[in-house]
């Protein structure tokens, strides 16, 4: 799904996407295509890129390794949020803002 179509589904645009948080707080952990692309571009330029060989990595892992950010300057960690939320240990997940 194109990012614009996803935003339309929430009734927001790229400029004011945070308005969707009132209805869907978990939307705060969303990653833009820019975030993913910046991580992939950084990995492609890395002479040691073979360290990722055979692995599935998240955009946040690439962000941590290469210092890239999303279009708004944040570093979303949606998989970290979801892992914490589904841990089943009874602990509440941190606020979604802590995963940006």
N, C-alpha and C positions, 0 to 999 in steps of 0.2 A: 504494500500500500504506500502510495506517495505520502510524504510527510504533510503536504497541504491537505490531502483528503482526510488524514487522521485528525488534523487540527479542525477541519470543518466538522467532523463528527462530534467534537467537543464544543463547537460553536465559537471558536477563537481563531485568531491569526497568529503568525509567528511573532509579531510585535507585542501582542497582549495575551500570550498563551497562559500566563500565570493566573489569568482570570478564571480559568477552568478549575483551579484548585478549590474554589468554594464548593463546587459540586463533586469533585473527585480529587481528594487530597493526595492520593497516591500518584497522580499525574505529575507531581513534583519530581519524581525520580526519572522522568523521561529523558532520553538521550536524543539529540538531534543527529541527522545524517552527517553534519559537519564534524561532530565529535568523533564518530567512527572513522570518517575519512581522514581526519588529522592523525589519528593513531595509526591507521594503515599506511599513510604517507610517511610518517616517521619511521615505521618499521621497515618500509621499502628502502629508505635512505640509509639504514643502519648496516654497516659492513658486518656486524655480528648478528644479523637477523636470523641466522640458522639456530640460535638459541631457542626460538619459538617453534622449530620444526617438530611436527607431530603433535602439537598442542592445540587445544581450543582455548583462546584467550578472550577476555572481555575488553570492552572499550576502556573500562577503568584500569585494568591491568596495563594496557598500553599507555594510558594517561600517566599512571604512576612511573612507568619505565622511561617515558620520553618527555614528560612535563607538558603534554598538550592539554588544552581545555576545550570545553564546548563553546559554542558561539557567544554565549552570555558570560564567559569567563569561569563558569563553574566546572566541577569535575564529578558528574553524576556517578553513582554507584548503585544502579538498580538491582544488580544481582546480589550485592551485599545486603541491600534492604530486604529483598525477597528471601534470602537465606536466613536472615535474622527473624523475619516475620513467620517463617514456617519451621523454625528450629524445634518447636514443640517442647521447649524447656520451661514454658510458663512465663518467661520474661517478656515484657512488652518491647516491641521494637522502638528504637530511638525515633524521634520525630523525623519526618521525611526531609526536613531542611538539613538534618545532619548527614544526609547522604548526597548532598550536592556540593 
